[in-house]
Amino acid sequence: MDGGDIINRHSRYVPVIGVIVIFALAALICMIPLEASISNTQNNIDNTNNKYNNYNNIDNSDVVTAYASTQSVNNSKNLTNSKNQTANSTVATNKTKVTKKVIKVTKMPLKDYRVMVSTINKHKKLKGVQPKFYTWKSEDMQISRASYRDAIKRYNKWVKDNKGIRPIYVNIFNGVKSIKIDETKNNTTNNSTTAVLPTSGGLSGFEGLSALQKYMNANFNHQSGGPSTAEGVSKSKVGDCWGLAEWAGRQLKASGYEVRIVQGASSAASNHRWVQVRLDGKWINFESSLVTKRYGSKHYSTTCASVSKIVRYL
């Protein structure tokens, strides 16, 4: 009776236990594929992390190729821009214009003189008249009819006076030369002005004239057809008598001298220029061309012409 009562007492729990057991079995069965799914998901995550790490280390060839390709495109653009900038820079640097300049006097070698005379005679024989201009190709210079006739006349007189002896060269006056000017350069800058005055303030008295003579002899030389300005002389280290006179005059003026540029007729030119300074109440010649090596490094007071006019005071 008591045992039966116990069975009877617990028998009412059987359905409940059965339900629990069924749910437990079902849960167990479901966990197997879920665990597999979780395992696969974790593997995917691990693989993704590995790929991410590979990208960071740039070990993947596809990534390197893409990266290089991108850089190549950018470099190509930069190269194109660089070429354009270089081209523009070249255009700006080489921006020049051709102008005409009258060269007061230049020396034509005897060989070139003979070619000129032969060319003029051939033209006259063919056309019946001398050409208006003769082009001296090696110097890119045009010589007018009046100028080459003058040269021929002086040449013939020289040969006659010297009993058939021919000169080494013939002076050509007022030839017109084509000059290329770089428009990107400004000759009026402070640096240029400073370069033109290397002896500024360091000269005085007759000793200063001697010092300037030595400086010019060591650093500059005379050249027919050379620069006619102080700036040009400073840059090229050569100049004609006009340029050397202006350069020397500026040095002396900057050191406190009373200075003027004068002009006169020499054996080579009718408009030769040099410098005079006032010392002890007198105007002293400073022959800025003759102090150069081309003319034998003469003393500054040696002149080759008499003053015909005062060009200007500095």
C-alpha angles and dihedrals in degrees: 000000000000093000091049090050090054092052090045090049094052096036090079089063095055096088091050094050090047092055091049091050091050092050090048092052091048092050091049092051092050094049093065098065090036090057090048089050092049090048091052091046090051090049090052091050090049091049090049091050090049091052090047090051090049091053091051091051090044090227094134110096094212091057093049091049093051091046092050092046092054091050091048091055092048092047089049090055091046090048090052091050090046091052091049091049091048091049091049090047091051091050091049093045093047095043100133137155130204117233134176121245129186110230106208096209135352132173116245114201115237091248092056090044091057091050090051094051092046092050093048092049092049091051091050092049091050100039101024092237137068116258119261089232138018116212114218096204100191090057096034087232134142117216117199124227091252092051098048092044088054090050092050091049093051092045093053091047091050092052091047094047092047096047098250098322110140122220123241091235142000124228114239114200126207100001115172112231130190109236125192112219122197104224093193092069122082113205093190098068122123090247090055092048090050091050091052092056107050093145096043113149094000100096132082139158124345089318088062091054090052090048092051090048091055092046093052093045091053098043110027141040137194118254127178108236090017125134115311097202134072090239091053092049091049092053101039099033090226134078146161121257092274094053095044091048092052092046093050092044092055092051092051094044091051089055093053103263121143100242140185134174115228135190136209144153118275130180089266103038141016094218104047115158136203140151136268127195128193114238127162090356094304134101108243121200120237105188100203094185100045093053089067124094092249090070097039100270093276125189113277093245094057110106135189098198143036120243112264097169143358108243097195146317118248 
